[in-house]
Amino acid sequence: MSQFIQLHMLTSYPPANLNRDDLGRPKTAVMGGKQRLRVSSQCLKRTWRTSEIMQEALRGHLGTRTRRMGLELLTRLREKGAEEKQAQEWAGKLAGEFGTLDKDKLKIKELFFFTPEEREALDQLAEHLVQGGGEPSDKDLKELLGKTTSAVDVAMFGRMMAKHPVYNIEAAVQVAHAISVHEVAVEEDYFSAVDDLNEGSEDLGAGHIGEAEFAAGVFYLYACINRDLLVDNLGGDEELADQGIRALVEAMATTAPKGKRASYGSYAYASYCLAEKGSRQPRSLSVAFLKAVSNRDMLDGAVKALDEARQKMDHCYGPCTEASYTLNVAEGSGALPELLDFVTG
């Protein structure tokens, strides 16, 4: 059986617009018949993998998600001395192995998650072609791809390759959309900006007026790490897997989405973290918040609802996990280093 690490976090944000929809409003969802704030899992995963924590802890072991690899290859081929026409053809052919080429014959239509190994293989093949290797063969192109990787973020969050499905990588980390534990109403902020050079001789009006929408909330975040699958995706490297898990959990607890950060200063650490380990089928505890929390002390009410749901789940199904660790800022209990030791112990 696989070993699963489940993480349940409660994080409080003051008025902010962490993750916007197509109209610029904070994202929402209806749960338990009430409107809640929402931060998408896509937003959360990008926040974590681009955080300084993961960038520093996993330097050299992170992937690159892009459509523009052909343009990068074209630049490399030019630098290596390839003639322009040949460089264009080679760059397009190499990039086209990873997806369907766009109209410019250099960018691919789909965002692709390149591993460091694939980027290195592309660079080496480009060097080989410039040194007189002729046209890239089918064998050369197939050797660009790999089923395992040292890119921890690719191993964690997976990737799909429509052109060569055999090289898909199944995500070892599943992340739910974060939702507020209580009902919310998105509010509007009417604002104005002053023209510094308007001395009032013609008019005293503002230089600009506008509206911005925001909301505040305590969010419940759930994520599950399949440690065995993560190790497999990393080619059996358990040390790198644990290094990645530590970095991911720290980023989850201490980094926030960047949406409208300059306007709201929306930095926040998780106020409550429950980590669980075991081999049984994972389960979210979002059921704790089907009934919106309405306590005056919102955080305390959320913690109690989460703990009650966990106890009832264990009573009905038997122990759902084998070990757990709790960090609770409101009580001053637990510590981040101990939490990280637990998830990798």
N, C-alpha and C positions, 0 to 999 in steps of 0.2 A: 504494500500500500504506500502511496505517496505521503510525504510529510507536508502538511499545510501550516502556514503561518497566517493567522487572521488578525487584522488590525481594525479596531473601532476607535475613532477619534471624535472628540467634540471641540470645535473651535469657534470662538465668538468674534464676530467682526462688527465694528461700529458702522455708521452710515458709509456705504461704499457701492461701487458698481464693478464687481470682481470679474464678471463674465457676461458680455453683452449679447443680445440677440440681434437679428437683422435690422431692428429699428433702434438699436442703441440702448434698449432697456435692459435692466438686470434679468437674466434668465429665470424662469419660474417653472413650477410643475404643480399639478393638483394631486394631493395625496391625502387620503382619509377625508375627502370632500372639502379640503381647505387648500388655499393657495400657499405654496411654499417658495422660498428662494431656492435656486439651484445653481450649482457650478458643474459644468459637464466634465466627464471623465477625460475627454480629450484635452481640455484646458488644464486639468490637474496633472496629467502625465507630462505634458510639455513643460509645465512649471517646474516639476521635479527634475526631469532629465536635463534641463538647461540651467538648473540652479548651480550656484558656486559650489555647494556641497558635493553634488555628484560630479561636476566638472573637475574638481580638484582631486576627489577620492578615486576617480576612475579615469584619470588622464591616460589617453592612449587606448582605452577600452570602451569607447563610445562610437555609435554610428552617426551617419549623416543622412538626413532625410531631404531629398532634393529631386527636382526635375532637370537640373542644369548640369549634370555631370558631363554631357557632351561638350558644353562650353568650356568647362575646366580642362577636359582632355584636349580640346583644340588649342588652348593656351599652352599646355605642356608640350604638345607636338611642335608648335611653332618654336618654343624655347629650345627644343632638342634639335631644331634645324630642318624640320620637314617642310616641303614646299606647300604653299597655301592650298592648292586644289587637293593634293594628297592628304593634307592634314584634315581638311573638311570631310573628305570621304571616310577616312579612318575613324575620326571622332564620332561621326554619325553611326558607323557600323558598330563600334564598341558600345556606345550608349544604347543603341537599339537592341542589344542583347538583354537589357534590363526592362524594356517596356516598348510601347508603340511610339514611334517617332512623331513629333509634331510637324507642322508645316515647314518649319525652318530646318528640319532634318538634323537637328542637334539636341533640342530639348525633347524629353519624353513626356507623354501626356499624363502619366500617372506619377504621383510622388512615390519615390522608392527609397527604402531604408538601406543604404549602403553600409556594409561592415568595413572595418579597417583593412581586413584581408582582401576584400574585393577592390578597394581603392588602391592598395599596394599592387595587386595583380594587374589592374588596369595600367598603372604607371610602368610596370615592368614590360607589359606587352607593347605599350607605346614606344618604349626605349628599343625593344627588339625590332619593331617595324621600321623605325628610323634608321637603325643600324643595318638595314638591308634584309629584313626578314620576309619581305614580300607581303602579300595580302594575308590577313588573319584567317586561319583555318577554322572549321567547325570545332575541332578539338581545342584550339586556343580559346575560342569563345566559351565553350562549356567549362573550361578550367578556371574561368573567372568567378564562377559561382560556388557557393558552399552551403551545406546544410547545418553546420555548426559554426560558431563564431566566438571571438573574444570580446565582441561588443555587448556589454552588459545590458544596455537599454534595448537593443534589438532582441536579445534573449528574454528580457522581461516582458516587453510589450508586443513582441511578435511583428511579423510582416506578411503581407500577401504578395505573391508574384503571379499575376495572371498569365504571363507568357510561359513560365515554367513552374507550374504548381508544385512540382516535386521539391522545389527549393523554398517553399513556404516555411516559416518558423512560427510554431504555435506559441502564443503568449503564455508565459509562466506566471504573470501577475494580472489578476482581474481587478478592475477598479470600478466601483459604482459611482454614479453621479452623487455629489454631495448635496444634501437637502437640509433646509432649516427644520428644526424640530418643532417649530411653532408656526402659526398662521402669520402671513405678512401682507402688508399693503405697500406696493411700490409708490414712493412719494416723488413729487416734482420740486425741483429747486430752481426758482426764478433768480437769475443772476445778471449783473451788469458789469461792464469793464469801463474804466475811465481812460480817456485820451489824455496822456500826460502833457501834450502841447496845446490843449484847449484851455485858453486863459479865461474863457467866459465872456469874451467881447461880442461873440455872435450868438452863442447858445450855451446853456448849462446842462445839456443832455448828455447821456452816456455815449461812449464811443461804440459800444456794442451791448446788446442784450440777448439773452438766450434762456433756454431751459435745459436742465439736466435731471435725469431720474436716478434714484438711489434707493437703497433699503438696508436695514441692519438685521443681523440674525445670528443665531447659534446653529452651526451646521454639524450634521452627523455625516461622517465619512467612513466608508467601509472598503477595505481592500483585502485580497487574499493572494498569498504567494505560494505557488506550488514549487517547493524547494527542489524536489527531485527532477522536475521538468527543467527548472532553471539550470541545474547542474548538467543535465543532458544537452541542453541548448548550447552550453559553454564547453562542450567537448569533454565533460567529466572534471572540469577544474572547480573543485569544491571551495578552495581558498578564494578564488575570484568571485564565486557565487556569494559567499558570506560577506566579502568586501562590498559587493553590490547591495546586498540586503541591508547592511548597516547604513550605507549611504542613502538608500531609498527611504528607510524608516526615519532617519534624521531629517531628510528633506520634507517628508510628509508632515512631521511634527512642527517644523520651524520655518517653512517657506509658504508664501501666499501668492495667489494669482496677481498678475501685474496690472490688470484692467483698471484704468483711471487712477492709478496709484498716486500720481502727482497731485490730484485734486482731493484725495481722501486719506492719504497716508495709511493705506490699509495693510499694515504689517501686523501679523498676529501669530502667536504660538498656540499650539493645541493646549487646551486647559485640562483635557482628560484623554488618556490613552489606555486602552485595554488591548493587550497582545495575548493571543492564544496560540498554542501549538498542539497538533495532534494529527492522526491519520484518518479520522472519520470524515465523511462528506461535509464540506464547509457549509455554513449558513450565516447569512446576514442577520443582524438584529434590528433591521429597520422597522420591523413590526412593533417595536417599542414606541414608535412615533406615529402610528396610524391615527391615534388620538393625539391631536396637537397639544403640546405642553403649554400650560397656561399659568404656571406658577409665577409669582412675583420674582422669585429667585429662579430665573430660567435655567441656569446652568445646573443648579442643584436638582431641579425637577427632571432635567434630561438625564443626569447621572442615575437618579433613582429609577426612572423608567427603564433605562438600559439594563441596570442590574436586575430589576424585577423580571424583565423579559428573558434574560439569560437564565435565571434560576428556574423559571417555569418551563423553558425549553429543555433544560437538563432533567427536570422532574418527569416530563412526558416522554422524552426520548432516551433518557440515560445521559451520562456525561458526554457532552458533544466534543470536548477537547480534553487533553491529558495534562496540560499545564498552562498557567496564565500569569501575567504580570500587569500591574496597574500603576499608572502614574496619574496623580490627581493634584493639580496645582491648588485648587480651592482648599484642600486639606493639608497641603505641603508634604504629600507623601509620594515616594518614588523618585527616581532620578533618570535623566536621559541616558547616561552611560550604562546604568543597570538595565534599562530597557533594551539597549542595543546589544548588550551581552546576552540577554535572554533570548532575543530573536535569532541569534547565531550560535547559541549554546547547545 
